[in-house]
Amino acid sequence: MWRLLAVFTLALTPTAAAQTPPRDAAESAKTGTAIIRGRVLAADTGKPLRRARIQLTAPELAGAPRNTSTDADGRYEFMELPAGRFTIRVTRSGYLSLAYGQRRPREAAKPLQLADQEVLERVDVALPRMAVISGRIVDEMGDPIEGVNARDASDVS
């Protein structure tokens, strides 16, 4: 009788496959036939920047951004893109990180609207060099002053 009860219980127990959703249920990044190409240049010299990192994001990529790097001529390319609205962000050591359409860090990025089978050329980004200003603020005797606020003279009216 115990054997019959054990077999009957196993027959009524749901299988592990029925408890977990299929792998295909999770949304995956879409692919398409569109292309984005461009260059990354130094803003001060106009020279191409090699090994700049480019990140492409869009809701259509299901939270999985695409990444690439520029070649020796500063060129990059993203292929097999679905139609959608994309944002490109570029970073490189020694330069300010910017998104496409920005000239300064606080400006809004310019999203790219891409149709299926569309090829966007010359999506170029010019990165300004990063700089650091350092110094000491002293009084008329040359002694350091604490708690002084300093700002760029161009901000003064």
Backbone as CSV, one residue per row, in Angstrom:
resi,resn,N_x,N_y,N_z,CA_x,CA_y,CA_z,C_x,C_y,C_z
1,MET,0.807,-1.181,0.000,0.000,0.000,0.000,0.864,1.264,0.000
2,TRP,1.990,1.242,0.754,2.884,2.407,0.771,3.468,2.667,-0.603
3,ARG,3.790,1.594,-1.325,4.344,1.782,-2.673,3.323,2.432,-3.589
4,LEU,2.083,2.006,-3.488,1.030,2.572,-4.312,0.832,4.046,-3.987
5,LEU,0.887,4.428,-2.712,0.741,5.812,-2.291,1.918,6.649,-2.794
6,ALA,3.149,6.120,-2.740,4.331,6.842,-3.213,4.248,7.084,-4.710
7,VAL,3.849,6.095,-5.492,3.712,6.243,-6.948,2.618,7.239,-7.255
8,PHE,1.503,7.202,-6.546,0.395,8.114,-6.758,0.808,9.546,-6.425
9,THR,1.596,9.745,-5.353,2.075,11.067,-4.963,3.025,11.622,-6.008
10,LEU,3.934,10.809,-6.522,4.849,11.256,-7.563,4.109,11.642,-8.829
11,ALA,3.070,10.936,-9.159,2.297,11.238,-10.358,1.586,12.575,-10.227
12,LEU,1.230,12.981,-9.015,0.525,14.245,-8.815,1.461,15.431,-8.602
13,THR,2.764,15.189,-8.330,3.718,16.259,-8.087,4.086,16.924,-9.406
14,PRO,3.958,18.270,-9.498,4.333,18.935,-10.745,5.835,18.804,-10.990
15,THR,6.198,18.745,-12.237,7.615,18.604,-12.588,8.306,19.956,-12.502
16,ALA,9.618,19.917,-12.407,10.405,21.149,-12.320,10.225,21.989,-13.575
17,ALA,10.062,21.354,-14.723,9.899,22.098,-15.967,8.612,22.908,-15.964
18,ALA,7.598,22.411,-15.327,6.335,23.128,-15.276,6.410,24.312,-14.315
19,GLN,7.349,24.278,-13.345,7.445,25.344,-12.363,8.291,26.518,-12.841
20,THR,9.232,26.309,-13.732,10.094,27.389,-14.194,9.648,27.839,-15.574
21,PRO,9.677,29.140,-15.825,9.276,29.617,-17.143,10.320,29.224,-18.185
22,PRO,9.912,29.060,-19.411,10.876,28.719,-20.453,11.884,29.836,-20.652
23,ARG,13.070,29.494,-21.129,14.134,30.478,-21.334,13.713,31.572,-22.300
24,ASP,12.919,31.246,-23.287,12.512,32.214,-24.291,11.520,33.234,-23.753
25,ALA,11.022,33.018,-22.549,10.047,33.947,-21.981,10.699,35.279,-21.628
26,ALA,11.981,35.263,-21.278,12.684,36.508,-20.969,12.902,37.289,-22.261
27,GLU,12.672,38.620,-22.185,12.836,39.451,-23.363,14.313,39.516,-23.733
28,SER,14.607,39.305,-24.975,15.994,39.372,-25.426,16.164,40.573,-26.337
29,ALA,17.397,40.980,-26.516,17.695,42.122,-27.365,17.313,41.799,-28.808
30,LYS,16.675,42.763,-29.437,16.258,42.578,-30.822,17.433,42.846,-31.749
31,THR,17.427,42.193,-32.887,18.407,42.504,-33.925,17.644,43.012,-35.130
32,GLY,18.329,43.700,-35.990,17.698,44.268,-37.175,18.713,44.418,-38.282
33,THR,18.451,45.365,-39.150,19.302,45.543,-40.327,19.872,46.952,-40.442
34,ALA,19.707,47.772,-39.434,20.190,49.147,-39.477,21.651,49.234,-39.021
35,ILE,22.303,50.340,-39.405,23.727,50.543,-39.105,23.951,51.991,-38.666
36,ILE,24.821,52.179,-37.682,25.294,53.504,-37.277,26.809,53.500,-37.405
37,ARG,27.339,54.510,-38.101,28.795,54.663,-38.273,29.204,56.093,-37.929
38,GLY,30.405,56.222,-37.408,30.899,57.561,-37.124,32.364,57.544,-36.744
39,ARG,32.819,58.713,-36.282,34.206,58.867,-35.846,34.225,59.592,-34.513
40,VAL,35.300,59.365,-33.780,35.549,60.092,-32.535,36.819,60.884,-32.752
41,LEU,36.720,62.202,-32.514,37.829,63.114,-32.774,38.172,63.916,-31.526
42,ALA,39.400,64.410,-31.465,39.801,65.334,-30.406,39.235,66.701,-30.775
43,ALA,38.500,67.331,-29.864,37.852,68.603,-30.160,38.865,69.710,-30.462
44,ASP,40.019,69.693,-29.811,40.984,70.776,-29.998,41.806,70.653,-31.274
45,THR,42.077,69.434,-31.726,42.940,69.254,-32.909,42.203,68.673,-34.112
46,GLY,41.068,68.033,-33.883,40.356,67.373,-34.974,40.965,66.040,-35.374
47,LYS,41.975,65.604,-34.648,42.614,64.324,-34.954,41.760,63.171,-34.441
48,PRO,41.781,62.033,-35.149,41.003,60.875,-34.704,41.541,60.307,-33.390
49,LEU,40.625,59.822,-32.569,41.005,59.202,-31.300,40.809,57.696,-31.408
50,ARG,41.898,56.968,-31.324,41.795,55.507,-31.356,41.535,54.996,-29.948
51,ARG,40.948,53.822,-29.870,40.626,53.150,-28.612,39.651,53.932,-27.722
52,ALA,38.831,54.780,-28.325,37.741,55.398,-27.559,36.649,54.341,-27.416
53,ARG,35.978,54.339,-26.288,34.918,53.354,-26.042,33.559,53.992,-26.320
54,ILE,32.761,53.307,-27.115,31.445,53.801,-27.486,30.398,52.844,-26.950
55,GLN,29.397,53.402,-26.259,28.299,52.601,-25.734,27.001,53.065,-26.386
56,LEU,26.260,52.120,-26.928,24.992,52.384,-27.590,23.872,51.820,-26.729
57,THR,22.915,52.667,-26.352,21.796,52.211,-25.533,20.478,52.552,-26.218
58,ALA,19.473,51.729,-25.955,18.117,51.945,-26.472,17.189,50.971,-25.763
59,PRO,15.931,51.342,-25.593,14.976,50.394,-25.011,14.870,49.108,-25.831
60,GLU,15.051,49.220,-27.128,14.950,48.052,-28.016,16.069,47.039,-27.788
61,LEU,17.114,47.437,-27.086,18.226,46.525,-26.797,17.999,45.768,-25.493
62,ALA,16.830,45.908,-24.911,16.408,45.155,-23.715,17.397,45.284,-22.559
63,GLY,17.882,46.492,-22.332,18.767,46.716,-21.202,20.179,46.173,-21.374
64,ALA,20.510,45.700,-22.567,21.845,45.175,-22.848,22.528,46.101,-23.851
65,PRO,23.213,47.155,-23.361,23.846,48.082,-24.295,24.898,47.390,-25.150
66,ARG,25.126,47.944,-26.310,26.191,47.430,-27.176,27.407,48.328,-27.011
67,ASN,28.575,47.714,-27.072,29.823,48.441,-26.883,30.782,48.118,-28.012
68,THR,31.588,49.109,-28.356,32.653,48.903,-29.329,33.748,49.922,-29.038
69,SER,34.846,49.840,-29.782,35.951,50.788,-29.660,36.308,51.311,-31.034
70,THR,36.930,52.476,-31.051,37.344,53.044,-32.331,38.630,52.388,-32.812
71,ASP,38.809,52.409,-34.129,40.029,51.872,-34.728,41.092,52.972,-34.779
72,ALA,42.177,52.738,-35.490,43.290,53.695,-35.568,42.875,55.015,-36.213
73,ASP,41.816,54.998,-37.030,41.317,56.220,-37.681,40.173,56.863,-36.910
74,GLY,39.906,56.382,-35.691,38.837,56.937,-34.881,37.452,56.503,-35.318
75,ARG,37.349,55.506,-36.171,36.052,55.057,-36.704,35.438,53.965,-35.839
76,TYR,34.109,53.957,-35.833,33.362,52.894,-35.149,32.133,52.558,-35.980
77,GLU,31.547,51.404,-35.688,30.351,50.960,-36.404,29.536,50.008,-35.539
78,PHE,28.221,50.209,-35.551,27.278,49.279,-34.933,26.397,48.734,-36.043
79,MET,26.326,47.411,-36.165,25.542,46.772,-37.216,24.410,45.953,-36.604
80,GLU,23.502,45.507,-37.465,22.382,44.648,-37.085,21.543,45.264,-35.963
81,LEU,21.227,46.544,-36.117,20.439,47.250,-35.113,18.958,47.213,-35.472
82,PRO,18.090,47.083,-34.462,16.658,47.170,-34.726,16.254,48.638,-34.880
83,ALA,15.108,48.877,-35.439,14.579,50.239,-35.483,14.373,50.699,-34.050
84,GLY,14.649,51.978,-33.782,14.465,52.476,-32.429,15.120,53.819,-32.216
85,ARG,15.154,54.212,-30.962,15.723,55.504,-30.553,16.971,55.213,-29.723
86,PHE,18.120,55.615,-30.216,19.405,55.246,-29.639,20.133,56.451,-29.062
87,THR,20.927,56.183,-28.026,21.823,57.179,-27.446,23.237,56.619,-27.488
88,ILE,24.167,57.463,-27.906,25.576,57.059,-27.994,26.372,57.847,-26.969
89,ARG,27.164,57.150,-26.153,28.051,57.782,-25.176,29.478,57.348,-25.472
90,VAL,30.402,58.318,-25.457,31.800,58.058,-25.808,32.698,58.417,-24.634
91,THR,33.647,57.528,-24.320,34.625,57.788,-23.265,36.019,57.450,-23.777
92,ARG,36.981,58.212,-23.313,38.390,57.917,-23.595,39.230,58.575,-22.514
93,SER,40.259,57.877,-22.107,41.156,58.382,-21.081,41.751,59.725,-21.511
94,GLY,41.741,60.701,-20.585,42.308,62.015,-20.863,41.325,62.987,-21.494
95,TYR,40.088,62.522,-21.777,39.076,63.366,-22.420,37.779,63.303,-21.619
96,LEU,36.966,64.347,-21.735,35.660,64.345,-21.088,34.744,63.368,-21.806
97,SER,33.970,62.617,-21.071,32.982,61.719,-21.663,31.785,62.536,-22.111
98,LEU,31.321,62.277,-23.332,30.169,62.983,-23.868,29.264,62.015,-24.609
99,ALA,28.007,62.400,-24.717,27.059,61.667,-25.550,26.944,62.411,-26.876
100,TYR,26.474,61.711,-27.900,26.302,62.337,-29.206,25.359,63.531,-29.067
101,GLY,25.746,64.658,-29.651,24.948,65.876,-29.591,25.363,66.831,-28.493
102,GLN,26.193,66.387,-27.567,26.668,67.262,-26.490,27.960,67.958,-26.902
103,ARG,28.098,69.214,-26.449,29.385,69.899,-26.564,30.009,70.078,-25.187
104,ARG,29.130,70.035,-24.175,29.544,70.145,-22.775,28.814,69.061,-21.980
105,PRO,29.373,68.648,-20.851,28.782,67.543,-20.082,27.333,67.747,-19.643
106,ARG,26.899,68.943,-19.314,25.546,69.128,-18.782,24.483,69.319,-19.872
107,GLU,24.883,69.427,-21.113,23.908,69.578,-22.196,23.178,68.258,-22.431
108,ALA,22.013,68.363,-23.047,21.235,67.163,-23.358,21.860,66.423,-24.534
109,ALA,21.803,65.100,-24.458,22.266,64.271,-25.577,21.236,64.348,-26.695
110,LYS,21.669,64.037,-27.902,20.772,64.017,-29.052,20.502,62.565,-29.429
111,PRO,19.301,62.066,-29.095,18.990,60.678,-29.463,18.908,60.529,-30.987
112,LEU,19.233,59.353,-31.457,19.181,59.050,-32.881,17.987,58.153,-33.161
113,GLN,17.096,58.592,-34.028,15.944,57.786,-34.431,16.364,56.983,-35.654
114,LEU,16.230,55.676,-35.553,16.733,54.780,-36.591,15.609,53.882,-37.086
115,ALA,15.441,53.841,-38.409,14.454,52.952,-39.029,15.144,51.667,-39.448
116,ASP,14.362,50.612,-39.633,14.930,49.350,-40.090,15.565,49.554,-41.465
117,GLN,16.718,48.971,-41.685,17.510,49.038,-42.913,18.135,50.414,-43.158
118,GLU,18.027,51.334,-42.209,18.626,52.655,-42.370,20.106,52.608,-42.001
119,VAL,20.898,53.427,-42.703,22.323,53.547,-42.405,22.587,55.008,-42.053
120,LEU,22.968,55.258,-40.804,23.338,56.610,-40.377,24.852,56.738,-40.438
121,GLU,25.325,57.647,-41.281,26.761,57.904,-41.441,27.117,59.197,-40.709
122,ARG,28.384,59.370,-40.437,28.928,60.597,-39.851,28.299,60.952,-38.508
123,VAL,28.067,59.954,-37.697,27.611,60.189,-36.322,28.890,60.390,-35.511
124,ASP,29.455,61.595,-35.656,30.762,61.919,-35.094,30.628,62.604,-33.738
125,VAL,31.612,62.363,-32.887,31.658,62.981,-31.559,33.051,63.567,-31.372
126,ALA,33.107,64.845,-30.975,34.376,65.512,-30.691,34.515,65.634,-29.173
127,LEU,35.550,65.003,-28.635,35.767,65.015,-27.182,36.767,66.095,-26.792
128,PRO,36.397,66.969,-25.835,37.357,67.952,-25.326,38.319,67.297,-24.334
129,ARG,39.532,67.804,-24.312,40.514,67.292,-23.353,40.069,67.617,-21.936
130,MET,40.380,66.702,-21.044,40.086,66.912,-19.635,41.213,67.769,-19.060
131,ALA,40.859,68.630,-18.121,41.860,69.497,-17.509,41.604,69.594,-16.012
132,VAL,42.661,69.917,-15.295,42.568,70.104,-13.858,43.252,71.421,-13.523
133,ILE,42.601,72.186,-12.686,43.192,73.432,-12.202,43.479,73.227,-10.728
134,SER,44.687,73.509,-10.345,45.024,73.378,-8.929,45.814,74.593,-8.486
135,GLY,45.844,74.829,-7.204,46.596,75.961,-6.690,46.324,76.156,-5.217
136,ARG,46.880,77.223,-4.694,46.688,77.580,-3.285,46.167,78.994,-3.229
137,ILE,45.270,79.233,-2.303,44.783,80.596,-2.087,45.453,81.094,-0.815
138,VAL,46.119,82.216,-0.977,46.885,82.777,0.142,46.466,84.228,0.386
139,ASP,46.780,84.704,1.591,46.516,86.108,1.897,47.700,86.961,1.453
140,GLU,47.640,88.254,1.746,48.701,89.174,1.311,50.066,88.868,1.916
141,MET,50.104,88.053,2.977,51.366,87.670,3.598,51.869,86.314,3.091
142,GLY,51.087,85.675,2.214,51.490,84.380,1.685,51.037,83.196,2.516
143,ASP,50.230,83.459,3.542,49.710,82.373,4.376,48.449,81.788,3.744
144,PRO,48.296,80.468,3.822,47.089,79.851,3.248,45.817,80.337,3.951
145,ILE,44.750,80.478,3.177,43.460,80.888,3.719,42.531,79.680,3.671
146,GLU,41.854,79.402,4.782,40.923,78.275,4.839,39.501,78.752,4.594
147,GLY,38.667,77.869,4.038,37.237,78.131,3.894,36.881,79.164,2.849
148,VAL,37.748,79.410,1.894,37.486,80.405,0.856,36.842,79.711,-0.345
149,ASN,35.807,80.314,-0.891,35.177,79.793,-2.110,35.869,80.415,-3.328
150,ALA,36.257,79.613,-4.263,36.889,80.112,-5.476,35.988,79.772,-6.645
151,ARG,35.950,80.643,-7.643,35.181,80.353,-8.851,35.860,80.973,-10.051
152,ASP,35.450,80.520,-11.195,36.014,80.980,-12.457,35.686,82.464,-12.641
153,ALA,36.659,83.254,-13.032,36.462,84.692,-13.212,35.447,84.969,-14.315
154,SER,35.252,84.049,-15.241,34.279,84.272,-16.311,32.849,84.202,-15.783
155,ASP,32.634,83.655,-14.571,31.305,83.598,-13.972,30.933,84.906,-13.294
156,VAL,31.901,85.808,-13.096,31.663,87.068,-12.396,31.112,88.084,-13.385
157,SER,30.019,88.773,-13.002,29.412,89.763,-13.894,30.078,91.097,-13.726
